Amino acid sequence: MNKIQNNFLPSSIQNLSPGEGLAFYIGQLWKTLSIVGGLAFIIYFLLGGLSWLTAGGDKAKVESAQKQITNAVIGLTIILVSYAIILFIQEALEVNILQPEFPNAL
């Protein structure tokens, strides 16, 4: 039976079993979402700070900017808590969730 291969992927990824591939992609998805979330935090936080600086004393604009900064910090907190949960699970189960290794039955 012929196997479909994607030549753009490294050979270490191409040779994974279906379960290993799924675990690999879940780990990569979490890492990607963490990076995107971190970048979103930086942008949202800076825009909130800029809005606060340019509010010109308008109370509604200042409150809106404060809410934007608060939401950015809450988002960053969620990302950090998810990372802490993953670390806790890894330590409790002694399994690396983000880079899983499957034993070979052979």
Kinemage of the C-alpha trace (Angstrom):
@kinemage 1
@onewidth
@group {chain A} dominant
@subgroup {mainchain}
@vectorlist {calphas} color= white
{ca met a 1} P 0.000 0.000 0.000
{ca asn a 2} L 1.385 3.398 -0.941
{ca lys a 3} L 1.728 6.032 1.725
{ca ile a 4} L 1.004 9.682 1.029
{ca gln a 5} L 3.880 11.867 2.167
{ca asn a 6} L 4.177 15.601 2.516
{ca asn a 7} L 7.718 16.488 1.460
{ca phe a 8} L 7.538 19.834 3.266
{ca leu a 9} L 7.392 18.167 6.686
{ca pro a 10} L 10.551 16.945 8.399
{ca ser a 11} L 11.065 13.189 8.215
{ca ser a 12} L 10.692 12.904 12.006
{ca ile a 13} L 7.084 14.072 11.682
{ca gln a 14} L 6.293 12.019 8.580
{ca asn a 15} L 7.127 8.750 10.339
{ca leu a 16} L 4.744 9.222 13.276
{ca ser a 17} L 1.875 6.828 13.896
{ca pro a 18} L -1.649 8.315 13.812
{ca gly a 19} L -1.787 8.619 17.628
{ca glu a 20} L 1.641 10.183 17.795
{ca gly a 21} L 0.748 12.562 14.988
{ca leu a 22} L -2.406 13.694 16.771
{ca ala a 23} L -0.498 14.272 20.011
{ca phe a 24} L 2.181 16.182 18.105
{ca tyr a 25} L -0.370 18.440 16.423
{ca ile a 26} L -2.250 19.100 19.675
{ca gly a 27} L 1.029 20.191 21.303
{ca gln a 28} L 1.859 22.397 18.321
{ca leu a 29} L -1.646 23.906 18.385
{ca trp a 30} L -1.302 24.783 22.073
{ca lys a 31} L 2.116 26.372 21.485
{ca thr a 32} L 0.790 28.369 18.528
{ca leu a 33} L -2.246 29.591 20.452
{ca ser a 34} L 0.010 30.638 23.342
{ca ile a 35} L 2.202 32.674 21.012
{ca val a 36} L -0.785 34.286 19.300
{ca gly a 37} L -2.357 35.002 22.699
{ca gly a 38} L 0.875 36.580 23.950
{ca leu a 39} L 1.101 38.790 20.877
{ca ala a 40} L -2.573 39.725 21.256
{ca phe a 41} L -1.873 40.683 24.879
{ca ile a 42} L 0.981 42.971 23.882
{ca ile a 43} L -1.033 44.672 21.137
{ca tyr a 44} L -4.212 44.997 23.228
{ca phe a 45} L -2.259 46.266 26.243
{ca leu a 46} L -0.368 48.863 24.198
{ca leu a 47} L -3.538 50.035 22.462
{ca gly a 48} L -5.246 50.385 25.850
{ca gly a 49} L -2.315 52.398 27.160
{ca leu a 50} L -2.309 54.588 24.063
{ca ser a 51} L -6.068 55.141 24.412
{ca trp a 52} L -5.555 56.148 28.026
{ca leu a 53} L -2.805 58.594 27.106
{ca thr a 54} L -4.903 60.187 24.361
{ca ala a 55} L -8.131 60.279 26.377
{ca gly a 56} L -7.587 63.932 27.188
{ca gly a 57} L -9.326 63.676 30.552
{ca asp a 58} L -12.549 62.284 29.092
{ca lys a 59} L -13.816 59.967 31.813
{ca ala a 60} L -15.576 57.568 29.403
{ca lys a 61} L -12.436 57.139 27.287
{ca val a 62} L -10.275 56.582 30.374
{ca glu a 63} L -12.667 53.925 31.694
{ca ser a 64} L -12.737 52.246 28.268
{ca ala a 65} L -8.932 52.211 28.157
{ca gln a 66} L -8.746 50.810 31.693
{ca lys a 67} L -11.213 48.079 30.755
{ca gln a 68} L -9.130 47.237 27.671
{ca ile a 69} L -5.954 46.956 29.763
{ca thr a 70} L -7.787 44.845 32.350
{ca asn a 71} L -9.061 42.501 29.642
{ca ala a 72} L -5.537 42.155 28.241
{ca val a 73} L -4.201 41.213 31.669
{ca ile a 74} L -7.044 38.705 32.165
{ca gly a 75} L -6.184 37.111 28.809
{ca leu a 76} L -2.515 36.837 29.745
{ca thr a 77} L -3.508 35.330 33.090
{ca ile a 78} L -5.580 32.675 31.304
{ca ile a 79} L -2.595 31.770 29.117
{ca leu a 80} L -0.275 31.539 32.132
{ca val a 81} L -2.775 29.456 34.129
{ca ser a 82} L -3.190 27.041 31.209
{ca tyr a 83} L 0.586 26.642 31.085
{ca ala a 84} L 0.687 26.045 34.861
{ca ile a 85} L -2.035 23.392 34.529
{ca ile a 86} L -0.068 21.637 31.795
{ca leu a 87} L 3.090 21.702 33.933
{ca phe a 88} L 1.159 20.321 36.912
{ca ile a 89} L -0.306 17.480 34.839
{ca gln a 90} L 3.125 16.708 33.378
{ca glu a 91} L 4.672 16.496 36.847
{ca ala a 92} L 1.795 14.460 38.301
{ca leu a 93} L 1.676 11.943 35.437
{ca glu a 94} L 5.389 12.122 34.593
{ca val a 95} L 4.497 12.589 30.916
{ca asn a 96} L 5.604 15.412 28.652
{ca ile a 97} L 2.292 16.563 27.191
{ca leu a 98} L 3.730 19.089 24.761
{ca gln a 99} L 6.346 16.697 23.348
{ca pro a 100} L 4.904 13.217 23.849
{ca glu a 101} L 7.021 10.109 23.364
{ca phe a 102} L 5.294 6.806 22.712
{ca pro a 103} L 6.976 3.551 23.656
{ca asn a 104} L 7.742 1.235 20.802
{ca ala a 105} L 6.211 -2.208 21.117
{ca leu a 106} L 8.971 -3.828 19.082
